[in-house]
Amino acid sequence: MITKHPIYLDFPEYADKIKDLYHNNDEFQVLLHSYTDLDEKIYKIETDEELAMDDELSQLRKNRVFLKDEIVNFLKDS
């Protein structure tokens, strides 16, 4: 099943921290927006709403993992 990957569902233990950082930290807000926008683009490609080559989709997925790692590191370090 094709689904979106909202960060708060992947890391429910950080839900309060995500909300707090989103509202109080500009750097985190940019990071989360980047992740959300990328996740939306991947979802549109996977559901054939947008077209992309396989290698492009693969790179987008890698970028999403990288952003997710950055977000988790931000959450752990804050």
FENNOR-V66747 format. One record per residue. RES is the residue in three letters. PSI is psi in whole degrees, -180 to 180 (999 if undefined). NEAR is the number of other C-alpha atoms within 12 Angstrom. D_CENTER is the distance of its C-alpha to the mean C-alpha in whole Angstrom. Layout:
{{RES,PSI,NEAR,D_CENTER} {RES,PSI,NEAR,D_CENTER}}
This chain:
{{MET,134,6,18} {ILE,125,13,15} {THR,164,15,13} {LYS,164,24,9} {HIS,68,22,7} {PRO,137,24,6} {ILE,-35,33,6} {TYR,-23,23,10} {LEU,-32,13,11} {ASP,-27,17,10} {PHE,67,20,11} {PRO,-24,15,14} {GLU,-16,15,16} {TYR,13,22,14} {ALA,-48,18,14} {ASP,-40,14,17} {LYS,-40,24,16} {ILE,-47,29,12} {LYS,-46,20,14} {ASP,-49,16,17} {LEU,-38,24,15} {TYR,-39,24,13} {HIS,-17,15,17} {ASN,0,14,19} {ASN,112,18,17} {ASP,-40,13,16} {GLU,-44,18,14} {PHE,-39,28,12} {GLN,-43,20,12} {VAL,-44,19,11} {LEU,-45,28,8} {LEU,-39,31,6} {HIS,-42,21,8} {SER,-44,25,7} {TYR,-47,32,3} {THR,-44,25,5} {ASP,-43,22,7} {LEU,-43,29,6} {ASP,-40,30,5} {GLU,-43,24,9} {LYS,-45,27,11} {ILE,-44,33,10} {TYR,-44,26,11} {LYS,-37,20,14} {ILE,-45,24,15} {GLU,-28,24,15} {THR,12,17,17} {ASP,21,14,20} {GLU,-28,12,19} {GLU,155,15,18} {LEU,147,16,20} {ALA,152,19,19} {MET,157,14,21} {ASP,-41,13,20} {ASP,-32,11,19} {GLU,-45,17,17} {LEU,-42,24,15} {SER,-44,16,15} {GLN,-39,16,14} {LEU,-41,27,11} {ARG,-40,25,10} {LYS,-41,18,11} {ASN,-38,22,9} {ARG,-42,31,6} {VAL,-43,23,8} {PHE,-47,19,9} {LEU,-40,26,6} {LYS,-42,29,6} {ASP,-41,20,9} {GLU,-41,22,10} {ILE,-45,34,8} {VAL,-43,27,10} {ASN,-40,15,13} {PHE,-44,22,13} {LEU,-41,29,14} {LYS,-33,15,16} {ASP,-12,11,18} {SER,999,16,18}}
